[in-house]
Amino acid sequence: MKFCINEASTMPTDFATDVRAYSAAGFKGIELWLAKVDKYLESGTLAGAARLLQDHGLVAAGSCAAGLPLVTRDDWDKAVAELKRKLELCQALGAPRIVVTAARPPEGAAYDYDLAVDNLRQAAEIAAPYGVTLALEFIKGHAVVGAVSTAALLVAKANHPNLGILFDTFHYFAGVSKASDLALIPQGKVAFVHVNDCLDLPRERLTDAERTYIGRGPIPTKQLVEAVRAKGYDGWLSFEIFSRSVWAEDPFQVAVQIKRNLEEALG
């Protein structure tokens, strides 16, 4: 299996430090947190960012993230412009996929899921010339796409080769998804995978901040990885947590701990 780190796992550090830390730990891939790339570009260049990755033996396994209106067309043109900007970053840095999330609609808006299918198909068509696949993420408690079943339905109906599902083990476990929902994922339509565990708390109390190392909580991460592999996924497994205690640690040590955790739990 191929392992990488989502830069959110070391959120306080900058892009250049993440690259050095992940490379030193022996990683070959990185999931770009595009806000960090933007910060780097305030004083650096895209060519410099690409060279930094190359010099440290890292490839951009994916990128995170872009928001899209799905069940409405509110701010659609603005969202598409921002998507294109991020797609340009992905193309320049060699990231073949970008995580996309559904924007929360305005208060009182109608939820048009047929429109969501059309919007996703159009967005996937926009991304295609950049060579970047859209990975739709379902998020625990989200008002629009909160379960793997919803993401699977939208991706299946959109039926675009440039669109798939972002499967996050935390959002699957902590949200309203069920084991039977896994069967709804179309074959070959898992575009990217986030792996993690969480603290053993009532699911109602779980937030991103309660994510932790694999094997320290109740999420059956290895079994879920096997389930997405059965759907034809053989790509990167990206470690993503938002632990404030981990954020406070030295990123070089954190990267080593994550590498060891991935190899012991999933290797």
N, C-alpha and C positions, 0 to 999 in steps of 0.2 A: 504494500500500500504506500501511497505517496502522502506525506504529512507536510502541512504548512501551518503558519500562524496568521490569524486575523490580527491586524495591528491594534484593534480595540483591546486585546488582552494585555497590552502594555500602553494603555491610553495616554498617560502623562508624558511619555517620551516622544521625540520627534521622528520623522521619517528616516533621517540618516542614521540615528542611533538604533532604531529598530532594525535597519538593514545590517548594521555591524553586529548587533547582538544575535540576530537569528542566524546569520552566517557563521559566527563563532561557535554557536551551539550545534552546528552541523546540518541545519535545515537547507533545503534546496529550493524551497518555495515560500512565497509571502502572499497573503491576501491584503491588498492595498486598502487602507482607510483613506478615502480620497480627500477628506478634510485635511489630513496630514500632508498629503501631496500638495494640496493648494497652499498650505503654509510654507512648505519647502520652496514653492515657486515664487514666493514673495521676494526671495533674494537669489534663487537659483533658476535653473532652466530645465526644461523637459529632457534635453539632451544630457544634461548633468545627472538628472535622476536616473535615466536609463543606463548611463555609464556606471553609476554607483551600484545599481543592481548587478550589472554584468561583472564589475570588478570583484564583487563579493559572492559570485556564483549563485545568485538567486534569480529565479524566474517569477514573474507575477502570475500566480495561479488564478487569481480573481481579484475583484474589487468591490468595495462597499461604500456607499450605496446611492441609489437614485430613487426619488419618490415620484409617483405618477398618480394623477387623478384617474380613477377607474370607473366608479359608478356614476360620475358626473363628468361634464366637460369644463368645470370651473378651473380657470387658470391653466388650461391645457397648453396653450401656445407658450406660456412661460415655462411650464414643466418640460416641454419638448426642447426648448432652447437650452435649458440646463442639462437635460439628458444628452444632447448633442455635444455640449462642452465636456461632459464627463466621458463620453465615448471617445472623444479626441484624446483625452488623457490615457484611456485604456489602450487605444491603438498605438500611441507613441511609446507606451511602457510595456506593450506586449501582453496585456491582460486579456484573456479570451472570453471572459464573462464578467457581468456586473450584476450584483444583487439589486433587485427593484422591490419597492414596497408600495402599498396602496396608501395614497394620501387620505386623511380623514375628511369626509365631505362636510360642507357647512351645515350648521344646525338647521334641521327641518328639510334637508334635501332628500329627494327620492333616491332610493338605491336601485339603480338600473344595472342588473348584472349582464344583460345582453349587451349593453353599452360597454361594460367592462371587457367583454370578450373582444369587441371591436377595437377598443383602445389598446388592449394588449397586442392584438394582431398588428395594428398600425405602428406601435412602438417597436415591435420586433422587426418590422420591415425597415424602419428608420435605422435600427442598429446593424442590420445585415451588412451594408457596405463597409462598415468599420471592422468587420470580422469579430464582432462581440455578441455573445449570446446573453439574453436576459434571463435571470434566475429569479422567479417570483417567490418571495418569502411570505409564508404564513406566520403570524405573530400572535402569541398568547394574548387574549383579551382584545384583539383588534376588532374594530367595528365593521370592517369590510372583508378582510381576509384573515381570519383567526384560526383556521383549521386546515389540516392537510387535505381534507375532502373538498374544501372550497377551492384551494389552489389547484388541485388535480382536475376539478371540473372546468375551471377557467382555461387551464392550459390545454386540456383535451378539446374543448370547443374552439379555442383559437386556432389550434392545429397548425402552428407555424414552426418550421424547422429551427428557427432562431429563438425559441422560447421554451423554457423548462421550469422546473421547480427547484427552489432552494430548500433543502430539508435540514432543519435545525433540530437536533435531538432535544434541546431544552424546550423549545416552543411546542414540539410534539408532546412531550411528557407533561408539561405544566399547564397546557391549554386544554381545549375541549376535544382534541382529536382522540379517536379510538383505534384500537388495534385493527379492527375491520376496515378502517379507512385506508390502510396501506395497500389493500387490493385495488383501490381506485386509482392509484398512480399509474398513468400510462407507461407501458414498457418503453425504456429508452428516454424517458422524459425527466429524469432527475439531472439537473444541470450542475449542481454544486451541493456540498454537504458541510454543515457546521457541526462539530462534535464537542461535547462537554458533559458535565454532570451538574448536580445542584445539591444544595443543602436539603436535609431530610425534614422539611417543614410541610404544613398543610399547603396544598397547591394554591389555595386562594392567597397565600402570603408570599408566594414566590414572585420575585422580580428578576430582571437581568442581573442585579447585584448579587443574587444568591447563587449564581453559577460558580462551579468549582472544578477541580481536577477530576478526570474520569476515574470512577471507582470509589469515590468518597461519598457518594450519595445513592439515591434510589433509581436513577435513570439506567435502563438496560442498554447502554450505549453500544456495546459490541453486537447485541442482537439486532439493534436498529440499523447498524452499519451493514450487517448481513442482509437485512430486508431490502435496503436500497441497492445493494449489489445484485440481489436477485432480480431487480428491475432493470438491470443492465448498466448500472453505474460502476465505473472502474477508475474514476478520477481522483482528484485530491480530496483529502479529509482535512478541513481547516479548523484548527482549535480556536474557539472564540468564547472568552469569558469577560465579565465586567466586574470582577472582584476588587473592591476598594483596597483590601489588604494586600492582594497581589500587586495592584497598581503602585503601592507604596514601596515595593521591593526593588532591588537592582534589576534592571531589564536583562542584563547579561545572565544573571543567575536564574531569573524567571524563564528565559528561553531554554536554558539547560534543563530545568525542571519539567517544562512542557514537553520537550523532546523525549525525556526519559518516561514521562507519564504516557505519552502516545505509544511508544514502543512496547512498554510493559502491558498496557491495557488493550491495545489493538494490533500490535505488531505480529 
